[in-house]
Amino acid sequence: MTSPHGASAPAAAPRIDLHAHSTASDGTASPTQFAETAALAGLNVVALTDHDTVDGVAEAVAAAAALGVRVVPGVELSVMAGRDEVHLLGLHLANIEAIASALVTFQRGRRERAEAMVRMLNTHAIPVTMDEVLAQAAGGAVGRPHMARALIAGGWVADAREAFDKWLGAGRPAFVEKPRLEVADGVALVHAAGGLAIWAHPGGDGRRARFERLVAAGIDGAEVRHPGHDASDVARIGALVEFFHLVPSGGSDWHGAMGGPRALGAVQLPPEWLERHEERLAMRRSAVPVNES
């Protein structure tokens, strides 16, 4: 595009959202619909980060390419840091096959957990079946959101909040812990697949002591921008990311049919953050230490 004076107008900055989910895990939109939504939102670069699975990545990449959108292959892992669960994004995964193979065990664990929760619901006179839960998952990695949808469909609860508050939340009658990796193992899994390990939505836990533990485990960065972060979270986490020489990241944590602060593209990254991701990837892949000032 040229100006009236013949000079080229500056290219528009890319629009980037690096956290979203599809029906491959607990989202409500298929990977193709995710790509279509990204294009409609005017996004240029998006990451698909389904829980404990990369099964939707290939479909999303193909659909997005036809629409002129770049999909960053990703995953969101549940890992343990001491006694606490944290979520770890694997972004820019280069070897999808390797990480898919490694995640089979955790997908099996998700299925076994869901079966145990169905049995517990049955003992409380709620005759939901595993087939009904799997129908809600539609072939994706099964989780509590699918169980909540099955309870709603059966008329046993009015909405997801009631499902979690009454039956599925931690400490409730049908709750079962899910299998989790130690954080260092999750980081190693992401690195083995050629990606960056990013601490997802640190929120109020994003303080120096927790950062020190996760940096020691090998994380590459943390989400600074997230719909669950207020201004003080953004400032504190951003400062700690810089202090520990990490890369900043972020995104909408989109799960499908939702608007507001979690609409796809509602949270975006500055282009220079993505450049920092790419620089760190290049350093890691050339075996240059990346955690030194």
Secondary structure, DSSP 4 states (H G I P E B T S, - for coil): -B-TTSPBPPPPPPPEE--B--TTTT-SS-HHHHHHHHHHTT-SEEEE--BT--TTHHHHHHHHHTTT-EEEEEEEEEEEETTEEEEEEEES-S-HHHHHHHHHHHHHHHHHHHHHHHHHHHHTT----HHHHHHHHTTS---HHHHHHHHHHTTS-SSHHHHIIIIISTTSTT--PPP-EEHHHHHHHHHHTT-EEEE---GGG-SHHHHHHHHHHT--EEEEE-TT--HHHHHHHHHHHHHTT-EEEE---B-SS--GGGSTTSS-B-HHHHHHHHHHHHHHHTT---S--
